[in-house]
Amino acid sequence: MATASKAANAPAKKKKSNKLLYVAIAIPILSLIWYVGMMRPQGSIKFGICQVFIEKTLSYPLEFRVVSAYEKPNEVRMEFTTINEYGEYILSQVACVFRPDPVTTWALTEVQLKRVKMSQELIDAFNPTIPAILQNPPDLTLPYVPSDNLMDLQR
């Protein structure tokens, strides 16, 4: 009976709180989710190769900006705007078709600029430069895709 009264009179041990541990785990996880969510999507190297081809092909690309891009396994379609030598904004479309190549990884087989097929000589002259593009890739950031909801554009 004496031991039972000692246990009743002894102060109860405080349970350790794990709140600090939970916060220490939650902050890095939420930071990682936020960081990944804020990153702009990146295109493949095929997107970069097509972009460089167009930049080299245009006469006076004072400004070149990709508006939209769509990638398939062997094809890249883009819409881009340029400012020409007269200060006009021009919206154009391009479709680049690729094939696997053992030497350069990818090679252009067909390019349609404004729905006009580019000459095969121009494409064949560009293909040997692809290894240099692979070693020094251009900016592969894809353009921002707006929401389908018009009310989102108002905010």
N, C-alpha and C positions, 0 to 999 in steps of 0.2 A: 503494500500500500504506500509505502514511503517513496518508492521509485515512481509510482504513478503521480504523486503529488509534485515531485520534482519536475517531471515532464510538463505538468500543467502550469507550473510557476515559471518555467524557463521561457525567455523571450523567443518568439517565433522568428526563424531565420527569414530574411527578406529574399524573395525570389529575384534573381538577377534579371534585369530587363534587357531584352535583345533589340530594343529599338535602334540603338546606335549601329549595331551590326546590320540591321535591315536597311538603314539609310545609307550606310557605307557601300552596300551592294547595289542598291537601287540607283544611286547617282551615276556611277559609271555606265550602267546598263541603259538608263534613259539618255545619257549623253551620247552614247554610241548610236542609239536609235535616231536621235535628233540629227546627228552628224550625217548618217547614211541617208536619212530622209531629205536633207537639204542639198545633197550632192546632185549636180546636173547629170542626166544620163549621158553615157559615152557611146559613140558609134564604133563600129569595127574599123580595121585598117582599110577595108574596101571603101568605106565612106571617105576616108582620108585620101586614098588614091584617086578616087573620082573627083574629089574637091580640087586636088592639085592639078589634075588633067584640065579641068575647066579653067582654073586660074591661068594656066599656061596657054590655053587656047584663045582666051578673050583678047581683043585688041587693046582696049584701054580700060582695064578694070580699076578705076579710081577707088571704088569701094565694092567689095564683094561680101555678101551676107547670105547665109543659108537660111531660108524661111521654113522649109519643111524637108524631112528626109524619111524615107521608107526603105528598109533593108529586107531583102530575101536572101536565101543561101547563096545564090550566084548573081544577084542583081541589086543595084542601088539606084533608087529614084530620088531626085532632089528637085526642089524649087528654090531658086535663089534670085536675089535682086542685085543689080549692079547700077552704078552711076556712071554714065558714059562721059565722053569728053564735052558734051553740051550741057551736062548737069541734069539729065533726065534719068529718072528711076525706071529701070526695065526689069520686069518679072519674066523669068525664063524657066523652062523645065529641062532636065537632063536625065537620061537613063543610061547607066553603065552596066554592061554585062561582062562577067568575069568567068574565067576557067582556071582550074588548078594548074599550076606550072611547077615542075620539079626544081627549077633553078631559082625562080623569083617568088615562090609560094602562090602568087596570083598574077594573072595576066589579063589585060583587057582584050575582049574579042570584038565588042561592038559598043559604040557610043552614039546615042541619038540626042542631039542638042536642038531644042525647039522642034522636035519630031522630024528632024532631018538627020539622016545617017552621016556620020563623019567619015572621012576618007580612011581607008585601011592603011595607007602609007603613014598618015599622021599617028595612028594608033600603034603601028609597028615601030615607029621612031620613039614613041613614049615608053613602050614596055621595058626597054633596057634600063630606064631610070627608076624602076620600081624598087630595086634593092636599096638605093639611096633614100627613098621615101620610108622604107621599112626601118632603116637605121635612124632616121631623123623624122619621126612621125609628126604630122601637122596637128593642130588642135582638133580633137575628135569629139568635142562637146556638141551634142545634138541641140537643135533649137527648142525653145520653150513651146510646149503644146498647150494652147488655151483650152479651157473647159467648153463643153457643148452648151452649157447653160449661160444665157446672155446676162443674167443677173450677176454672175460671178465677175463679169467684165466691168460692172459698175463700181465694185468695191475697190 
